[in-house]
Amino acid sequence: MKNFLTLAASVALALAFACGGDSPQTVMYDVPVVGVAIEGKVPRMTVGDNVSLGALVMPERATNKGVAWSTSNDRVATVSGSGATATVTAVGGGSVVITARTADGGFTDTCPITIDDGIVHVASVALDKTAMGLVPGANGQLVATVLPANAANQTLSWKSSNEDTATFTPAGPDAVWVTAKAVGTATITATAEDGGVAGSCLVTVATHAPQLIGLSMNRPSLSLMTRGVGGAVRVMTQPANPAIVPAIEWTTDNPGVATVVGSGFDAMVKGVGAGLATITAASGNFRATCNVVVAEGMPFGVKPYATGYYHTLAFKTNGRLFGWGWNDYGHLGIGTIGGNSYSPIPAATAGPAGSLTWVHISASSTEYSAGIASDGSLWTWGNNANGRLGNGEVSGNVGTPVRIGTGNDWALVSCGFNHTMAIKTDGTLWGWGNSFNGRVGNNVSTQTNVLTPVQIGTARNWRSVCAANAHSVGLQSDGTLWTWGTAGSGRLGNGTTTPNVLVPTRVGTDSDWVYINAGSASDHTFAIKADGTLWAWGVGTTGRLGVGTANLTSPTKIGTGTDWHYVAAGTSHSAGLRAGCLYTWGGGGSGQLGTGSGDNVTTGPVKIGTGTYDYVAAGEINTAAITLNGDLFTAGHFYGLGTGATSASATFVPAGSDWALPKQ
């Protein structure tokens, strides 16, 4: 109808001039809405609180600026109001999503909120042992840890699944003595009165307690680069729960090629020089080995898992892609626009991408995605505002992955907030999307949309790149660090907050950087040096940098650790791996830190659990970690958990197995 009216008005104008009439009157046209953003978002409220939210309809001169507000759960929070403002009232504990939808065009923005009921609930119960071997008549102690430590009701009840095999007697409010009665197995469980959360230990009673009969390595081989971030290995005992836990000694037969630093059953291996080395874990007469191949250079940053705002993508060990979360713009790549899923579902199964396997994936907080297939082809899908997809168009939603160009030489791609960066196998750097403030690196500062990939500069030694909220960061094969885009709040790490930088520009003089990370909506950046130290700069609010809450304008060392090998910058929180151990810090409003509460952590990285991990990712309100065995654990908002749950989790929960690990 609008097109018809516009055409009619144009004809009327033409007739007025053709008939020699007086100058025509000004004709007013409708200005359509192109988007909406919620202002005043809060991640957390307490029952009884009221919060005002505003809706910024774009453009400002839009004709119809009507907005409707809704809540995903009125038993948790209600929303009242219409148009530009609304009031959210917290009425019950849980998670809720407040949505603003425009009358013109149906554009939406959301505000996820976790509502506290004022009571600190138990999030997890863990026993100090998950397996115990005893002989009849012997005793062993179990100690339970309730998290968070300030939970209001920490009362536990204990139970044996087979009292003929093993019983228990109290040893305090959080411990029991287990007594072996007869040969068999029994599970001892400690259950929290608050919420029924439980931890358990499998007790095996045998005439002779299980003795160590062998060792094995979780990975028989490992490929590294001389300038890489290292790889974690784990030795396993046979049986899994021997009566005497052995002391493990870690060694390398060629320290000029690879070094190893071990603690108990876990160790970190680093490449030093090109060649072959054998890593050995020994206990008494038992041995387990891992063959290490080290090549010259620095690895491309291959990513098997990516999480944005409300959607996540990951591929299995067979290379097949899965997605979960919101799909309003088609960013899951499942072939439709819409159709949310709380559990992993197959993605990229339709169209030309249907037969592909994947080696690299990226997900943006602005509802679009990109990936590189095993044949080196580049694909994008989801929300194409500002030309983010690089398919030659400036708008539209794409629910099925579309191929970008015809090349099979793509190595890495990174989705930012409104721009995308990528590297080809020849080491050249490419960018597209919105170039505002120089974030694409093509020497343009205006709101110009770059609709297809353009080469950035002439360098052919790029090895890693991250597109962030308003800036970009890159790493070259000589270990030098480069940034470009918006300089505000110290994002570029060049010691200043102005001016913006329109092309990749080197940061400092150091040439020992080996890893970088900045999220699609993050205003902070992390980097790791060859000595395993962690460095950060940019926005520091919520404690996301790991050292207080102030902004940092230059790379600043975080702590004294020398065993960092992965780090991930979310929007307001961060996560990393030290020698395979998981750490989180920063904003925790949706439980994404996995600490058992929704509180921020501003005092630096906090260790989470006792697992050994090989990869970590941080999104807008979620965190994920993959173990050496390919088991996935997630924490935060339920859209990113991938477990089928419909409520947030402030602790890490299992989300399936057989997920791919990063390749180097």
N, C-alpha and C positions, 0 to 999 in steps of 0.2 A: 504494500500500500504506500509505504514511504517513497519507494522508487517511482511509483505512478505520480504521486503529488509533486515530486521533484521535477519529473519530466513535464508535467502540466505547467508548473511555474516557469520553466525554461521556455516553453512554447509561448506562453503569455508575454514574456519579456520580448521574445523575438518579434511577435506580432505588433507589440507596442512600437518598437523601433521601425518595423517595416511600414507601418501605416502613418509614420511621420507624426505620431502623437507626442505629447509632452513626455519629459523624462519619467520613467516608471518609478513607482514607489519601491522602497527596499523590501525584498522578500525574506522572511525569517524562516530558517531551516532548523529542524531538530538536530541537536548535537548528541550523538549516541554515547552511552556509557561504555568504557573500555576496561574498567576494573574497579576493585574496591579493596581497601585495606583497613583493618581494625586498628584503632589507636588506643593506647592505654592498656595493652595486654598485661595480664598478670598470670604467672604460672601456678600460683597457690593461693588458697583462701581458707578461712576457718569458718565453721558453721556459725551463722549469724552475721557474717560480714556482708557488706554491700559494696560493689565496685561499679563505677561508671565506665562504659566503653563508648568510643566514638567510631563512626564509619566515615572514612574519607573516600568519597566517590570520585573517580577520575574519568575524564578531565574535570577541572573545577567548573567549567562552563557547560557541563552536560545539562540537557534540557530536563530530563526526568531523574532526579536524584533520590527517588524513593528507595528505602531499604527496609527489609523485613528481617527480624531477629528470631532465632530459634535456639532451643537447647536440646542436646541429645538425651538428657535424662533429667526430667523435672523433679525427680526425687532426690537428686544431688544438688542441682542449682536451677533456679528459675531465671528467666530474663523478661523484662518488661520494657516497653518503649518501641518507638518506630521512628524511621527517618535517621537523622544523624547521630542520635544518642540512645543509649539503652542502659538499664541498671540490672546487674547480675546479683542475685541473692543466693548465698550458700545455705542450703537447707539440710544436707545430709552428707556423710562421708562417702568418698569415692572419686571417680574421674568423670569429667563431663567435657563436652565440646560445645562452645557457643559459636553459632554461625550467623554471619551477616550476608544477606543475599539481595542483590539489586533488583528492583522492579523491571528495569530496562536491561535485557540481556541475560539476566540470571547469574551474574558474576558473584563469586563467593570468596570470603576469607573466613578463617576460623581462629578461635582462641581456646586451646586446650587448658583446662584448669583441674588441678587436684585439690579436692576439698578435704581438709582435716576435720575430724569430729572432736578434736581436743584431747583424744586419748592416744598415747603411743602404743601401738599394737605390736605383737610379736611378728617378725617377718620371716625368721628362719630359726631352726634348731639344728646344730651340728654336733656330732660326737667326735671325740679326739681319735677314734679308731673306727674304720668301716668294716674291718675284718679282724678276727682274733682266733688263734689256735691254742687249744688247751688239752691237757690230758685229764682223765677223770680224777676229781678231787682237787684240782688246781684252781687258783683264783686269778682273776684279772680285773683291773679297774677301768671303768668307762666314765668320762667326764663330758658333760654337755655344755655347749655355749649357746646362749640365747641372744639373738640380735633383733633389734638394736639393744644396746646395753641398758638403755633407760626405758625399756618397755614396762608398762604399768603392771602387767600381770605376768610374772615369769614362772608361775607354778607349772611343774612338769609331772606327768604320770608315766611310770615305766611298766613295760610288759615284756614277757618272754613268750615267743610263739610256741615253744616246746619245753615245758618245765621238767619233763623227764630227762632232757638233755642238759639244760642249763637254767639256773635260777639266779636271783640277785637279791642283795640286801642293800639298804640305803647307806651311802657314805657321805651324806651331806645333801643340801637342797638341789645340787646339780650333778651328783655323781652316785654311782652304785658299784658294789663289788659283785662280779659275776663268778658263780661257782659252777664248775663243770661236774655234771652228775653221771652221765653215761655217753657212750659213743653215739654220735649223730650230729645234727646241726640244729641251731636255734637262732632266731633273730631277736635281738634285744632292741626295743624301740622306746624312745623318749618322746612323748607327745605334749605339746603346749596346751594348757587349758584355754588359752586365748587363741582361737582360730583353728586349733587342731593341727598346727604345723608340727612336723615330726622329723627326727633323725634316727638312724638305725645302724646296727652293727651285726654282721653275720658271724656267729660263733661256731667254730668247728671243733668238736671234741673227738679225739682219736686216741687209740692205745699209745701211739707215739706221736707227739706233736709234729706237724709238718716241718721237714728240714729242707734247707736250700739245696736244690739239685741242678740249678743252672741259671744263666742270665741270657737275656735277649735284648736287642735294640729295637726301639720303636720304628726307626727308619734305617735300612741297611746302607743307604747311600745319600749323599747330600752334595748339591752343586752350588758353589758360591762364586762371587766376584772379589777381586782384590780390594775393591773400594765399596764392597757391599756392607749390609748391616748385620750379617751373621745369621746363624740358624740354630734353633734349639733342638736338642736331642734328649731322649730319656731312656734309661735302662730299666728293664722289667725283670722281676724275679720269677722263678719257677720253683714251687707254686707261688701264687700271688700273695699269700699270707704266711710266710715261714715263721716258725716259732722265734727264731733269732733274726732280727733285721740286720743284714750285713752292712759293713762299712764299704763304700765304693770309692775306688781310686781311678781318676780320669787321667789319661795320658795321650799324647800325640807322637807319632813316630817321625814327624817332619815339621818341626815348629817354624821352619822357614816358609812353609806352605799354608799351614792352618794351626791355630792355637785353640786350646780348650780350657775353659774354666768351669769346674763342676762343684755342685753343692748337693750331696746326697745322690738321689737318683736322677737329677737333672743337670744339664750342662749347656753352655753356650759355646758354639764353634765360630771362629772368625777366619776369613780368608786373608792371608798375608802376601803370598806370592803365587804365581801360576805354577801348577803342578798337581801331584797326587799326595794324599796323606791318609793315614788310618787312625781314627780315634778309637781308643780302647777304654772300656769300663771293666774294672777287675775287682773281684772279691775272693780272696783265698785262691783256690785253683780254678775258679770260674771266670770266663771271659766273654765279652760281647763287643762287636766292632761295628764301626760305621765308616765306609769308604768315602772320602771327600775329594771332589774335583774342584780345583780353583782355577778360574780363567782371569785374564787381565781385563781391566775396565770396571765399569760401574753398571749395575743392572737397571733395566727399565723397571718402573714401579708397577708390577702386575698386581691387580686387585681382584680377588675372587668374590668380594662382598662389598656392597655399598648401601648406605641408608641415608635418606634425605629427610624431609619433614615428616610426612605420614606414609612413606612408602619405602620398601626395601627390595633389593635385588641381590641374588647370589646364585652361583652355579655349583653343581655337584662335581664329584671327582670325574664323572664321565663328560663334563663340559656342558651339560644341559642346564638351561637357565630357569630359575624360579623367582616369583615375586609375591609380595604380600603388602597389605595396607590399603590406602586410598587409591582410587583409579579414576577420579573425576575428569582427568585430562588425558587418559589413556597411557599414563606413564608407567604402568606395570608391564605394558607390552603384550597383553593377553588377547589383543585383537578387537577390544571393545573400548568405548568411552563410558566409564562408569562400571560398577560391579566390584565393590570392595571385598577384600578377603582378609580374614584374621589369621589364616594359615597359608603356608607356601603352596602356590599353584603353578603349573607349568606356564612359562612365558616364552615369547618368540617362537610359537609353534605354527603360526599361520604365515602365508605369503612366502616370498623368497628366502626369508630368514628361518623358515620352519625346519630345515635340515641341518642348521649350523650348530657347532659347539663353540664355546666362548672361552677367552683367555683373559679378558679385562672388562670391568664393568664400572660405571659411575652413575650416581643418582643425585639429583639436585633438590634442594629445599623448595624450589619453585616448580615442582611437578614436571620435570622432564628427565630423560635418561639417555645414556649413550653406552655403547659397548663395542668391543673389537672381537671379531670372530677368529677362530683358529687359522683361517686362511688369510688373515691380515686385513680383511675388509672392515670398514667403519659403518656403524648403524646408529640411528637416533630415533627417539619417539617421545610422545607426550606433548606438553604445552610449548608451542612454538612462538610465544610472544617475543618480540625483538629479534627474531631470526635465530633463536638459540639452537635450533636443530641443524642449521647449516644446509638445509635442503633447497635454498633459493626462495623460500617463502618467508613472510614476515609475521604471519599469524596462523591460527588454526590448530586443532588438536589432532594428534596422530596416534592411533591405538595399536598399530602394528609397526614393528621396526622397519624403517626405510633406509636403504643404502645411500651413503653419501659419496658421490663420485664412483669411479670404477677401479680405483687403486687397491692393491692388496699389500700395501707397505705401511700400514698404520701400526704403531707399537703401543701407544698410550693415549688415553683421552680423559679429560677432567671437566666435569660440569660445575660451573659457578652459579651465581645467583641469576645473572642475566647475560652471561657470556660463557664460551666454551674454549678450552685450549687443548691442543693435541700435539703429539710428536710422531714423526715417521721413523721407519727403521734406518733411514740414512742420517738421523740425528737432526733433521730440520724441525723448526717450531712453527705451528699453525694456530690460528685463532679465528673466531667468528662470534656473532651476537652483538650486544650493545657495547659500544666502545667508549662510553661516558668516562671521563677522567683518565683515559688511557689504559683501561683495564685489559683491553685486547692486545695492546702493545704495538699497534700499527700506526703510532704517531698521530692519533686523532683523539681530541678531548671532548668533542661534542656528542650529543645523543644520536649518534649515527649507527644504524643497524647494518652490520656486515652479514650478508645473507648466505654466503658460502665460505668455506675455509680459504684463508689467505696466508701466505707465508710471512712470518715475522722475522725480519732481518735475513742475513745470509749464513749465519753460523750453522755448522753441521755436527755439533758435538753436544746437543741437548740430550740429557738422560732422564730428566723427570720434570714435571710441571704440575702445578695445582692452581685451578681457578677458584677464587674465593668470592666473598660477597661483593667487594668493590676493588679488589686488587688481585694480582697474580704473583706467583713465586716459582722460580725455576732453578734447576741444578744442571751444571754442565759436567762433562766427563772428566775435566781436570780438577773437580772438586770445588769449583767456585760457585758462589751463591748470587742469584739475580732476582730483582723484584721490579714491579711496575704497576701503575694504577693510582688509586687514591692514597694519599700520604697521611690523611687525618688519623689521629690517635696513635701514630707510630706504626701503622700497618706495614710500611715498606722496610722497616728495620734499618734505615739509613741515617738515623740520628735526628731526624726532623719530622715535623708534621705538615710542612708545606715546602715546595709546591708539589702538585701531582706529577708523576713521572709517566711519560707517554710511550717510552720504549724500554725494553729490558735493560736494566742498569745494575752493574755489579755492586754488591754490598760488602764493604770492607776489603781486606787483602788476603784473608785466610783461604786456603785451597784444600782443606781437609774435611769438607762437608760431604756426607754420604747419604743422607735421607732428609726429605722435607715433607711437610703435611700442612694443608690448610683446607678446611671444609667449605662446602658450597655457600654457606651462609655465615661463615666465620669471619671475624675481623681480627683474628690473631693467627700466628703462624708458629710452627715448631720445626726444628732441624736437629739432626744428630750428627756429631762429628765422628771421625774414624776412631777416636779413642773411647767411643761409647758414651760420651757426655751428651746431655740434653740441653737445648737452648730454646728460648722463646722470646717473642716480642709482639707488640700490638695492644689491643684492648685487654685490660686486666680485670674488669668488673666480674663479680661472682667468684673470683679466684681461679679463673680458667687458665691462667698462665702457669700456675703452680708456685707462685711466689708473691703472696699478698694480692691486693686488688687494684693496684695502680697500673696505668698504662706504661708500656716500655717502648722506647723509640729505637733501641738497638738490641741485637741478639744478646740475651742475658742467660748465663748458666743457671740451670735449675738443680739445686742440690749438689751432691758430690758423687753421685753414682756414675760408674764407668761401664755399665752393662745394659744400657738402653739399646733396644734393637727395633722397636716399632713405637710410633706415637700417632695419635689421631686427634685432630681438632674438631670438636663439634661446634654448635652455635654458641653456647654459653658454658660448655663443660669440655673436658678433655680426658683421654685415656691413653695408656701406654703399657709397654711390656719391658720388664727388666729381667734378663736371664729366664724368660718364659713366664715370669710371674706378672699378674695383672694388677695395674694401679689405675685409680680414677681420681679426679679432682674437679673443682669448679661448681657450676650450677647443678643442683639436684632436684629441682622442683617436680619433675615427673618420675623420680626414682631412678633416673638414668645412671647414677653413680654406682648403684648396686650395693650401697652401704647398709641397707636396711631402713633408711629413712629418706625423706625428701629434702633434707637440709643441704645447703651449700657447704662445700669444703674449701676453705680459703687458706689453709695452713700448708698446702703442698700435697703431692701425690700420696694416696692412702692405698695400702695393699689390700686386695680383695681375695679372700679365700686362699686355697693352697694348690689350685690347679696349675698345670703347665700349658701355656698357650703359644701359638705360632702366628696369630694374626689378631688385630683388634681394629674396630671401626667405630666412629662416633658420628651421630647425625644430629638433627635438631633437638630431639628429646629422647634419644635411644642410644644404647651402647651394645656392641656385640663383640664376642671373642670366640675364636675357633681353636680347639685344642690340637695337639700334635696328632691325635687320632681322627681328626675331622669332625669332632662333636662341637655343635654350636650352642652357645649360651648367650642369652639376651637379657637386658634390663631396661626399664623405662615405661613409656606409654604403650598401651596394649596394641596399637596399630603397628608397632615395630617389633613386637615380641615374636611373632611367627609361631605361636603355640595354640592359637584358637581362643585364647583368653580374651575377655571383654573388660578387664580392669588392669590398671598399671601394676607393675611389679618393681618394688624397691630392692629386690635381690635378683641375682642372675639365675635364670631358670633354663633348663634344657630345651632346645628347639630343634632336635633332630640330629642325625649323623650323616656321614659320607659327604660332608661339604668339602669343597676344594681348598687347598692351602696355597699360599702365594708361591710363585715360582721365581727363582733367581737364576 
